[in-house]
């Protein structure tokens, strides 16, 4: 089944009728250095809050210059080197079962130090693991290394820290790494929102996940339209991950 922009508006109406606002946040992955695609992302964003998941080992300090004027941009940690340590048929992961806890701890700590040196207060101790994966056995490392939150794709939840996940991804990774198509993405968005509404999870944020280095022209166009649709709707609020973490810790 496919949905269209009208279906999305209708779902937002239902949130409005119940006196609620649907909360969204936005994460973009794999940032290493500034470049034309990164500039396009910043331009497209206008004033929307954005979390940039940076790969510490490759992070170029020039990024900090490009974003320091924008307090609605946060930097979060995208693994350490974005290297896959698993072997097929296991799924790709930097922090999978082939690594020891000591290795994972070391990577997380060094990565955190690098990003904190480059970005100062714009960096938040949040891990978005590469390929959205971290083995259960390593989850304790996150707490030991001082992380406040973990961000993956889907509805994974760990008890030991905040989970701020993403749900909407315009790229079809399994098929051809091209744009999935508006109908499928909008259907996924409407379904995600409907589930939250039915379960009365009104404050649970829905995450948009983008990859500026990978997106094709259709993906860029869709993201532009999607962000505009969120920004112009009175029943939607776009929040920064910093704000979401603050609100969640107040409610705990
Ligand atoms: Zn990545």
Boltz pocket constraint, residues with backbone or C-beta under 6 A from the ligand:
constraints:
  - pocket:
      binder: B
      contacts: [[A, 29], [A, 30], [A, 78], [A, 82], [A, 129], [A, 130], [A, 131]]
      max_distance: 6.0
